[in-house]
Amino acid sequence: MMEYGNMLAVVGSPSSGKTTISIKLAVEIAKKKKNVIVVCADPFAPPVPFLLTADTEQNTSLGALLTAPTLTQNKILEACVLVPSSEHISLLGYCLGENPMSYPKVTRERVIDFLVSLRHLADYVILDCTAVFEADIFSILAMELADRVLRMGTSNLRGISYYRSHAGMLEDRKDGGKYISAIGNFKTGQEWEAAAGHYGGVSFVFPYVLELEAQYDELHLFEGLTSKESSAFQMEIRKLMTEISGLQVHIQEQKPEVKRTVTARKKSSFQNPFAGRKGEF
């Protein structure tokens, strides 16, 4: 029987949907009356300012927590930004205008203390890591200490190139199924099965949804999806929730519009899976 932990790290290529998946997963878990802390760990383009409205107060930055002389659970809780639309979700992250040079160097020991403390402050913790994780000690340790790691890729050459460049740090190192692979922002006409081969197989395919893009642009990601085209995306989110937490969804599900594979074969060389297609890139 699979053992479930309470901490998930989300990593992957730019534009693969890491932040969107993190938020939508938190929303789904919150429906179960479970408390979720989402850590928006990207110091290069802080996500919190474009997830919540401008009038939302963010008094303490993640950078301030990670470099303060002392760190306590109370300080972490006080720094959490409550999501107005959900009493069960809170955010931690860098503030608008910050970057990796805004604070002193973050130490490995402080990140470990922070992550250990987080485990005791919420039912579930989602760590939304930066794509440039090799330059961010927090994201590196998030992958190391999390119970599960969701690797997000895309079904285009940019995502494949990113994965091949980072494969040594993103591959499952005999961690007993700790790593889960997924393709995000899958668009009609793209050949996800060919891309999945480069990722060593994927367990989830999250389709592109126009309504989701609108929510992202309009700061409404914490709201529910209502369009018919979003059903396949929502089903994948629910399946992901069950996979990483064991929480069940008791609803009548429709058959998803995209196929999935768990055992796609790795390719021995970098080949263009979209040869012959025009206009995609």
C-alpha positions as CSV (number, residue, x, y, z in Angstrom):
1,M,0.0,0.0,0.0
2,M,1.3,3.4,-0.9
3,E,2.4,5.6,2.0
4,Y,1.3,9.3,1.7
5,G,3.2,12.3,3.1
6,N,2.0,15.9,3.3
7,M,4.6,17.7,1.2
8,L,4.7,18.0,-2.6
9,A,7.3,19.8,-4.6
10,V,6.3,21.0,-8.1
11,V,9.2,21.5,-10.5
12,G,9.7,21.8,-14.3
13,S,10.2,23.9,-17.3
14,P,9.0,27.5,-17.8
15,S,5.3,27.8,-19.0
16,S,4.6,24.2,-18.1
17,G,1.9,25.3,-15.6
18,K,3.7,24.7,-12.3
19,T,2.0,27.6,-10.4
20,T,-1.4,27.0,-12.0
21,I,-1.3,23.3,-11.1
22,S,-0.1,24.1,-7.5
23,I,-3.0,26.5,-7.0
24,K,-5.7,24.3,-8.5
25,L,-4.4,21.3,-6.5
26,A,-4.6,23.4,-3.3
27,V,-8.2,24.4,-4.2
28,E,-9.2,20.8,-4.7
29,I,-7.6,19.7,-1.4
30,A,-9.3,22.6,0.4
31,K,-12.7,21.3,-0.7
32,K,-11.9,18.4,1.7
33,K,-11.6,20.9,4.6
34,K,-7.9,20.4,4.7
35,N,-5.5,23.3,5.4
36,V,-3.0,23.9,2.6
37,I,0.1,26.1,2.5
38,V,1.4,26.9,-1.0
39,V,5.0,28.2,-1.0
40,C,5.7,30.3,-4.1
41,A,9.4,29.8,-4.1
42,D,10.4,31.6,-7.3
43,P,12.7,34.5,-6.3
44,F,13.2,35.5,-10.0
45,A,9.5,36.3,-10.7
46,P,7.6,36.3,-7.4
47,P,4.2,34.7,-8.1
48,V,2.2,36.0,-5.1
49,P,1.7,39.5,-6.5
50,F,0.0,38.1,-9.6
51,L,-2.1,35.5,-7.7
52,L,-3.9,37.9,-5.4
53,T,-5.3,41.4,-5.8
54,A,-3.2,44.4,-5.1
55,D,-5.1,45.2,-1.9
56,T,-4.0,41.9,-0.3
57,E,-1.5,42.5,2.4
58,Q,1.8,40.6,2.3
59,N,3.7,41.7,5.3
60,T,6.6,39.3,5.3
61,S,8.5,37.9,2.4
62,L,9.7,34.3,2.1
63,G,13.2,35.8,1.7
64,A,12.9,37.5,5.1
65,L,11.8,34.3,6.8
66,L,14.7,32.4,5.3
67,T,17.3,34.9,6.3
68,A,16.0,36.1,9.7
69,P,18.2,35.6,12.8
70,T,15.7,33.2,14.2
71,L,12.9,31.2,12.7
72,T,9.8,29.9,14.6
73,Q,6.6,28.3,13.7
74,N,4.7,31.4,14.8
75,K,6.8,33.6,12.5
76,I,5.9,31.3,9.6
77,L,2.2,31.4,10.4
78,E,2.3,35.2,10.8
79,A,3.9,35.5,7.3
80,C,1.2,33.4,5.7
81,V,-1.1,35.3,3.4
82,L,-4.7,34.0,3.7
83,V,-6.5,33.6,0.4
84,P,-9.8,35.6,0.7
85,S,-11.8,33.0,-1.2
86,S,-10.7,30.0,0.9
87,E,-10.3,29.8,4.6
88,H,-8.2,26.7,4.1
89,I,-5.5,28.0,1.8
90,S,-2.6,30.4,2.6
91,L,0.4,31.5,0.6
92,L,4.1,32.2,1.3
93,G,6.4,33.8,-1.2
94,Y,8.6,36.7,-2.2
95,C,7.2,40.2,-2.5
96,L,6.7,42.3,-5.6
97,G,10.0,43.8,-6.8
98,E,12.3,41.3,-5.0
99,N,14.9,39.1,-6.6
100,P,17.6,36.8,-5.3
101,M,19.9,39.8,-4.5
102,S,17.3,41.3,-2.1
103,Y,18.4,39.2,0.8
104,P,21.6,37.6,2.2
105,K,22.5,34.1,1.0
106,V,20.1,31.5,2.2
107,T,21.7,28.6,4.0
108,R,21.0,24.9,3.6
109,E,20.4,24.6,7.3
110,R,17.8,27.3,7.4
111,V,15.8,25.9,4.5
112,I,15.8,22.5,6.2
113,D,14.5,24.0,9.4
114,F,11.8,25.9,7.4
115,L,10.6,22.8,5.5
116,V,10.5,20.7,8.7
117,S,8.5,23.3,10.5
118,L,6.1,23.6,7.6
119,R,5.1,20.0,7.9
120,H,3.6,20.7,11.3
121,L,1.7,23.8,10.3
122,A,-0.7,22.5,7.6
123,D,-2.4,19.3,6.5
124,Y,-0.7,19.6,3.1
125,V,2.2,21.7,1.8
126,I,2.8,22.5,-1.9
127,L,6.2,23.8,-2.9
128,D,6.0,25.7,-6.2
129,C,9.6,25.8,-7.2
130,T,11.5,28.0,-9.6
131,A,12.4,26.7,-13.1
132,V,16.0,27.9,-12.4
133,F,16.2,25.6,-9.4
134,E,20.0,25.0,-9.7
135,A,20.4,28.6,-8.7
136,D,18.0,28.4,-5.8
137,I,18.9,26.3,-2.7
138,F,15.3,26.3,-1.6
139,S,14.1,24.6,-4.7
140,I,16.9,22.0,-4.7
141,L,16.1,21.1,-1.1
142,A,12.4,21.1,-1.7
143,M,12.9,18.3,-4.3
144,E,15.2,16.5,-1.8
145,L,12.9,16.7,1.3
146,A,9.4,16.5,-0.2
147,D,7.5,13.3,0.0
148,R,6.6,13.5,-3.7
149,V,7.9,15.5,-6.6
150,L,5.8,16.5,-9.6
151,R,7.9,17.1,-12.7
152,M,6.0,19.3,-15.1
153,G,7.0,19.4,-18.8
154,T,5.5,20.6,-22.1
155,S,4.7,18.8,-25.3
156,N,7.0,21.1,-27.3
157,L,10.8,21.3,-28.0
158,R,11.4,24.0,-25.4
159,G,10.1,21.7,-22.6
160,I,12.0,18.7,-23.9
161,S,15.2,20.7,-24.2
162,Y,14.8,22.0,-20.6
163,Y,14.3,18.4,-19.3
164,R,17.3,17.1,-21.2
165,S,19.4,19.9,-19.8
166,H,18.3,19.1,-16.2
167,A,17.8,15.4,-16.5
168,G,20.5,14.6,-14.0
169,M,18.8,16.5,-11.3
170,L,15.2,15.6,-12.2
171,E,15.4,11.9,-12.7
172,D,14.1,9.4,-10.1
173,R,17.1,8.1,-8.2
174,K,15.6,4.9,-6.9
175,D,13.2,6.9,-4.6
176,G,10.5,4.3,-4.8
177,G,8.1,6.2,-7.0
178,K,8.7,9.6,-5.4
179,Y,8.8,11.4,-8.8
180,I,5.6,11.8,-10.9
181,S,5.8,13.2,-14.4
182,A,3.2,15.3,-16.2
183,I,2.7,17.4,-19.3
184,G,1.1,20.8,-18.8
185,N,-0.6,23.2,-21.2
186,F,-1.2,20.5,-23.8
187,K,-2.8,22.0,-26.8
188,T,-4.9,20.3,-29.5
189,G,-2.7,19.2,-32.3
190,Q,0.4,18.7,-30.3
191,E,1.9,15.2,-30.1
192,W,2.1,14.5,-26.4
193,E,2.9,10.8,-26.7
194,A,6.1,11.6,-28.6
195,A,7.1,14.2,-26.0
196,A,6.3,11.7,-23.2
197,G,8.9,9.4,-24.5
198,H,11.6,12.0,-23.8
199,Y,10.3,12.4,-20.2
200,G,10.4,8.6,-19.6
201,G,6.6,8.4,-19.5
202,V,4.0,10.7,-18.0
203,S,1.2,9.9,-15.5
204,F,-0.9,13.1,-16.1
205,V,-1.7,15.3,-19.1
206,F,-3.1,18.7,-18.2
207,P,-4.8,20.2,-21.3
208,Y,-4.7,23.9,-22.1
209,V,-8.0,25.6,-21.1
210,L,-8.9,29.1,-22.3
211,E,-10.9,29.8,-19.1
212,L,-7.8,28.9,-17.1
213,E,-5.7,31.3,-18.9
214,A,-8.3,34.0,-18.3
215,Q,-8.4,33.2,-14.6
216,Y,-4.6,33.5,-14.6
217,D,-4.6,36.9,-16.3
218,E,-7.5,38.2,-14.1
219,L,-6.2,37.1,-10.7
220,H,-9.0,34.5,-10.3
221,L,-7.0,31.3,-10.1
222,F,-8.6,30.4,-6.8
223,E,-12.1,30.3,-8.3
224,G,-13.7,27.2,-9.8
225,L,-13.7,26.4,-13.4
226,T,-17.1,26.3,-15.1
227,S,-16.6,25.8,-18.8
228,K,-17.3,22.4,-20.4
229,E,-13.8,22.3,-21.9
230,S,-12.3,22.4,-18.4
231,S,-13.7,19.0,-17.4
232,A,-10.6,17.0,-18.5
233,F,-8.3,19.4,-16.7
234,Q,-10.3,19.1,-13.5
235,M,-10.3,15.4,-13.7
236,E,-6.5,15.3,-13.9
237,I,-6.3,17.6,-10.9
238,R,-8.6,15.3,-8.9
239,K,-6.5,12.2,-9.9
240,L,-3.3,14.0,-8.9
241,M,-4.9,14.8,-5.5
242,T,-5.7,11.2,-5.0
243,E,-2.2,10.1,-6.1
244,I,-0.3,12.4,-3.8
245,S,-2.7,12.4,-0.8
246,G,-5.0,9.4,-0.9
247,L,-8.0,11.8,-0.7
248,Q,-10.8,10.4,-2.8
249,V,-13.3,12.3,-5.0
250,H,-16.7,10.8,-5.0
251,I,-18.2,12.2,-8.1
252,Q,-19.5,10.9,-11.5
253,E,-16.5,11.5,-13.7
254,Q,-16.6,11.9,-17.5
255,K,-14.1,10.2,-19.7
256,P,-11.1,12.6,-20.2
257,E,-10.5,14.1,-23.6
258,V,-6.8,13.3,-23.5
259,K,-5.0,10.0,-23.2
260,R,-2.4,9.1,-20.6
261,T,0.6,6.8,-20.4
262,V,2.7,5.7,-17.5
263,T,5.3,3.6,-19.2
264,A,6.4,5.4,-22.3
265,R,9.8,4.4,-23.5
266,K,12.8,6.8,-23.2
267,K,14.5,7.8,-26.4
268,S,18.2,7.3,-26.7
269,S,18.9,10.6,-28.5
270,F,17.3,14.0,-28.9
271,Q,15.0,13.7,-31.8
272,N,12.3,16.2,-33.0
273,P,9.0,14.4,-32.2
274,F,7.2,17.1,-34.3
275,A,9.1,16.6,-37.6
276,G,7.0,17.6,-40.5
277,R,4.7,19.9,-38.5
278,K,4.7,23.6,-39.5
279,G,3.9,26.6,-37.4
280,E,4.1,24.9,-34.0
281,F,7.4,26.5,-33.1
